[in-house]
């Protein structure tokens, strides 16, 4: 295992190589920014608009924590996004339940799960972090806390999502479709049974070189009531270690939880893996444990290290992510994959 100091020295050289255990990475320096130059990355094509909102804070030397909260507000409030926030597809009982977590550069974190009636669960999660002695609040307790903090109770089930749910009820078949999130869609454009899940995971580094992350979702469409995936679980859907980097995940949360995926990616980066290779190793652990299951699901990881280098890897083709920094405002990158 190489030391972090040696790793940072190695990455400053063009065409550098690094050896960790039995692994050798040559010419691994990925797309990167200069240290302490702001950058924000996020999952899927709806990450472009989210990044733009985050960038308004980062470009003015704002804090990464504020940037990721502001950024994910965009998909949370978008009624045409059926996998995040307002407009999210409901569970089998027709109830829209939201999950979110947030983590800052100091290791502070907050989370909400199975939260109903609140458009911006990420902001409730931040207040859990800042105003309570806890990390996670769930269900009615999370809603009670949100209302006490001044959030407005609203109906999150849009007419289009309700229509898709009623269409799904005719057969009540649960069969997730891989990468459906990567389309520009609303629930009126596809049959209800084709919608499954997704998340926006966002990672940012500010001008001070500090990292933060956010993750928010309405979870798997037509899930059992009370189901919670990886998105609000620190270490699974999101993890940030300011001295190393951050990671977030997307896809079938159960497999991410079983492998503590985002924590694993960050720890691999601590050992010297560049972001893409760290994401790849996390994916391969899922595949090695369940080779047959892996053929039918999508899981992807996205990572950002302390030098501003980023990368991603997924089980299936089609996972993409958005990048915004001083050079690129609307960059979309197709993640490499096992398939």
N, C-alpha and C positions, 0 to 999 in steps of 0.2 A: 504494500500500500504506500503510495507516495504522499508526502506532506503537502498541505495546502500551499505553503510557500513555494515549494518546487513546482507545483502545478501552475500557479500564477506566473512564475518565471517562464515556464515552458510555453505557455499560451502567448507570451509576448513575442515569440520567434516565429517567423514565417516558415511554414512547412515543418513545424515542430512535431515531435513524436513523444508519446507518453506511455509508460508501461504501468499497469495496475494488476498485480497478481499475474495471471497468465494471459492477460489481454494486452494487445498493443494497438494504439491508435496513431495513425500517421496522417499528417495533413488534415487534422480534424477541425481546425479553426473554422467555425461556422459563421453565418451572417452575424455581425456584431456591431456594437456601438462602442465609442470610447468610454472608458470607465467614468462614471458620474455623469454620463449623458443620458437624459431621460428616454425611456422607452416603455411602451405598453403593448402587450400581446394578449390575444383572447381567442377563444374557440369559435369556429364556424363563421359563415359569411355575415351573420348579423353582428359579428364582432367589429366590423368596420365602423359602423355608426357608434357603437359603444366606445371604441378606441378614440374616436374623434372627440367625444365628450370628455373622456379622461385626459386627452392631450391638452385641452383648454386649461386644465389645472397644472399639468406637468410643465408646459412651455413657460409658465409664469413662476416657475420654481416652487410650485406647491408640493404638498406632501403626497407620497404614493398612496397612502391610505385614503385620503380624500379623493384621489383620482379614480381608484378602483370602485369606490362606492358610487361616485357620480357616473362612471362609465356604465356599470351594469344597470343603473336606473333606466337606461334607454330600452333595452329589451324587456325589462320588467314591466314597463308601462305601455308596451306595444301590443295592441289587441290583435294584430295579425300574426304574432309569434305564438304558436300553439304549444311551445315547450318551455316557456319561461313566463312567470308572472301573470299579469292580467291577460286573459285570452288563452291561458294554458288549458290543455285538455283535462277533464276531470277524472276522478277515480271511478270505479264501477258503480258507485252510488250517486254519481253526478255531482260530486263535491270537489272543488278545486282546492288542493292543499299544496302549500309552497314550502320549500326547503332552501336555506341559505346559510353561508358562513363567511366570515371575514377574518383576516389575520394580519397583524402589522409587523414592523421591523423589530419590535421589542419582544416578540413572542406572545403578545396579547392576542386573544381570539374570542369570538362570540359566534353563536349559532342559534338558529331556530329551525324547527322541523314540524311538519304537519300543521303549518299555520294557515288559517283561513281568513278571508275577507280583507287582507292588507296587501296593497299593490306592491309596496317596496319592502319585502322581507329582509333585504340586505341591510337596510337602515335599522330595522329592529334588531338584527344580529349585532350590529355595531353598538347599539345601546345596551344590549346584554353584556357585551365586552366592557363597556365603559361605566355602566351604572349599577351592575350587580356583581355579587361575588361568584357568579356561576359562569360556565362556558355555554351551556345549552338550555334553552327552554322549548317545550314542545306543546302542541295541541292547544287546548283551551287556556293553559297557563301562559303560553306565548302570546295568544290573542289578548288575554287580560292585561299582560304587561304592555303590549303595543297600545292598547286603548288608554291605559294610564299615562303613557308617554305622549298622548295627543294625536296618535294616528287615527284616521277616519276609517270606519267600517264600511266596506263596499262589497257589492256583488261582483265577483271575478269571473263568473261564467258568462261569456259573451254569447250572443245568439248563434254565431257560427260554430263555436265550440259545443254548444248545447245540441245543435243540429247533428254534428259529427258523432257525439255521444249517443244520441237516439238512433242513429243509423247503425252504430256498433252494437247496440242492444239487440238488434234483430237476430244476430248470430252469437253475440257475446263471446267471440273467439279472440283470444289474446295471442297475437303473433307479431312481435316487433319486426319492423323493417329496417335493415341496416342503412345508415346514412341518410335517412329521410330528412334529417335536420339540415342537410347541406343544400336544400332547395330553398328558393324564395317562394314561400307558400302561405296560404291561410287554410283553415280546416275545410273550406268550401271547395277546394281544388282537388282533393283526393278523398277516396272513401274513408270513412271513419276508422276502419280496422287497420289502416296502414300507418297510423300515427302511433309512435311509441314513446319516445323520451328525448330529452336532451337538456343540456346545461349550457350556460355561459360561464366559463372559467376565465378569469382575467388576472394577469400578473403585471406589475409595474415596478420600475425603478425610477426614482426621482433624481433631481439634480444633485442632491446630497449623497447619492449612491445607496439610498435605503430602499428596501423592498417591501411590498405589501401585495396581498392577493384577495380576491373575492370569488365566490362561486354561488350561483343561484339558479333555481329550476322549479318547474311545476311537477317534475318527476315523470315517471312512466305513465303514459295515458292508460286509463282503465285499470290501474293497479288496484289491489285490494285496499280498502280503506284503512289507513294507518300505516301503510307501507312507507318506509323511509329508505332512500338509497344512499349513495356515497356523498352526495353534494354538500350536506351540512356537517359532515363528520371530519373533524380536523385530523389530518394524516391520511385520509382516504381521498376525498374529493379535492382537498386543498392542503398544502403545507408550505410554510415559509420559514427559512432559516437565514437571517440577514447576512451572516458571514459566508454563506454558501450559495443560496439561490432559492427559487420557489418552483412549485409544480402544481398542476391541476389536472383533472381528468374529465373524460366524457364517455358516454356509452352506458353499458349495463352496470349499474352501480354495485350490484351484489358481488361481482367478481373483483371490482376495485377494493371493496371493503375486505374481502377475504385475503387480499394480498397487501393491505395497507399501502395502496399504490403510490400516492403522492409523497408520502414520507419515504418510501423506498427510493423513489427517483431522486429526492434531495440527498439522501444518504449516499447514493451512488455518485452523485456529483461531488459530495464531500470527499469521496475516495479518489476522485480524479477523472471520472467519466465526463465527457462533454455532454451537453443537454440531450442531443438526439440519441446518443448511445445509452444514456441513463434511461430514457423513455423506452428504448428498444428492449433493454434488459427487463424492465418491469413488465412489458407486454409478453416477452418470452416466458416469464415465470408463470403467467396465466396459461399460456399455451401448453407448457410442459406439464402442468398439473391436470389440465382438462383439454386434451387435444381434440376430442370430438366436439365438446361444447364450443370451443373456440371457433369452429367452422361456421357456427350459426349466430354469433353475436359480434357486436363491435365494442371495443374498448380502445380509447386513445389517450395518450398523455402528452401534455405540453409543458415545457420547462424553460426557465430563464435563470442564468447564473449571475454571479456577482459582477462579471465583466460585461454584462449586457449581451452575452451570446445566448441564442435561443434555439430550440429544436423540438421536434415532436415525432411520435411514432404510434402506429395503430395496428390492430389485428387485421382489419380489412381496408381495402383501398377506399378512397373517397373522403377521408377526414382532412379538413382544411382549417387553417387558422389565419387570423389577421394580425398585422404588425403595423405599428405606428411609432415613428421616431423622427428625428430631425431631417432625415433623408427621404423617408417614405411615409406618406400619410394614409394610404389605402392599399397597402401591400397584402395580397393574399398568397399564402404558401400552402401547397399541397404536401401533406405529411407523407413520409415514407411508411410502408406497411409490410406486414408479413405476407399477406396474400398476393 
